Amino acid sequence: MAITPEMAPVAATCPEAREAMKYALVGIFCFGIVVEPFAISKALKARSLIASDPSLGGKGVANAALLVAACSLMFAILGLLSRFKR
């Protein structure tokens, strides 16, 4: 029986996915407006690497980092807009 890419064992989580999650979590607490675009970029890169290499895992981590970073960036921008609107 041949092993298809779907059946291949997952070796490790993609390092870019872990970095994206670190950036996303740091961006929540400090410098979100600066750090979150880097987290979004890393998460998108991790998703493309995972899609191209079936032996890499961490798609859920990359998706979660993308969601956290996007929401945090949105709230940071809304916070800045509300300060300047007054």
Contacts in CASP RR format, 6 or more apart in sequence:
PFRMAT RR
TARGET T0000
AUTHOR 0000-0000-0000
METHOD contacts of the structure
MODEL  1
MAITPEMAPVAATCPEAREAMKYALVGIFCFGIVVEPFAISKALKARSLI
ASDPSLGGKGVANAALLVAACSLMFAILGLLSRFKR
5 54 0 8 1.000
6 54 0 8 1.000
8 54 0 8 1.000
8 55 0 8 1.000
9 55 0 8 1.000
10 55 0 8 1.000
10 56 0 8 1.000
10 57 0 8 1.000
11 55 0 8 1.000
11 56 0 8 1.000
11 57 0 8 1.000
12 56 0 8 1.000
12 57 0 8 1.000
13 56 0 8 1.000
13 57 0 8 1.000
13 58 0 8 1.000
13 61 0 8 1.000
14 46 0 8 1.000
14 49 0 8 1.000
14 50 0 8 1.000
14 56 0 8 1.000
14 57 0 8 1.000
14 58 0 8 1.000
14 61 0 8 1.000
14 62 0 8 1.000
16 42 0 8 1.000
16 43 0 8 1.000
16 45 0 8 1.000
16 46 0 8 1.000
16 49 0 8 1.000
16 62 0 8 1.000
17 42 0 8 1.000
17 43 0 8 1.000
17 46 0 8 1.000
17 50 0 8 1.000
17 57 0 8 1.000
17 58 0 8 1.000
17 59 0 8 1.000
17 60 0 8 1.000
17 61 0 8 1.000
17 62 0 8 1.000
17 65 0 8 1.000
18 61 0 8 1.000
19 42 0 8 1.000
19 46 0 8 1.000
20 39 0 8 1.000
20 40 0 8 1.000
20 42 0 8 1.000
20 43 0 8 1.000
20 45 0 8 1.000
20 46 0 8 1.000
20 61 0 8 1.000
20 62 0 8 1.000
20 65 0 8 1.000
20 66 0 8 1.000
20 69 0 8 1.000
21 39 0 8 1.000
21 61 0 8 1.000
21 64 0 8 1.000
21 65 0 8 1.000
21 68 0 8 1.000
23 35 0 8 1.000
23 36 0 8 1.000
23 38 0 8 1.000
23 39 0 8 1.000
23 42 0 8 1.000
23 65 0 8 1.000
23 69 0 8 1.000
24 36 0 8 1.000
24 39 0 8 1.000
24 43 0 8 1.000
24 64 0 8 1.000
24 65 0 8 1.000
24 66 0 8 1.000
24 68 0 8 1.000
24 69 0 8 1.000
24 72 0 8 1.000
25 68 0 8 1.000
26 35 0 8 1.000
27 35 0 8 1.000
27 36 0 8 1.000
27 39 0 8 1.000
27 69 0 8 1.000
27 72 0 8 1.000
28 68 0 8 1.000
28 72 0 8 1.000
32 72 0 8 1.000
32 73 0 8 1.000
32 76 0 8 1.000
33 73 0 8 1.000
33 76 0 8 1.000
33 77 0 8 1.000
33 80 0 8 1.000
36 69 0 8 1.000
36 70 0 8 1.000
36 72 0 8 1.000
36 73 0 8 1.000
36 76 0 8 1.000
37 69 0 8 1.000
37 73 0 8 1.000
39 65 0 8 1.000
39 66 0 8 1.000
39 68 0 8 1.000
39 69 0 8 1.000
40 66 0 8 1.000
40 69 0 8 1.000
40 70 0 8 1.000
40 73 0 8 1.000
42 65 0 8 1.000
43 62 0 8 1.000
43 63 0 8 1.000
43 65 0 8 1.000
43 66 0 8 1.000
43 69 0 8 1.000
44 66 0 8 1.000
46 58 0 8 1.000
46 61 0 8 1.000
46 62 0 8 1.000
46 65 0 8 1.000
47 59 0 8 1.000
47 62 0 8 1.000
47 63 0 8 1.000
47 66 0 8 1.000
49 56 0 8 1.000
50 56 0 8 1.000
50 57 0 8 1.000
50 58 0 8 1.000
50 59 0 8 1.000
50 62 0 8 1.000
END
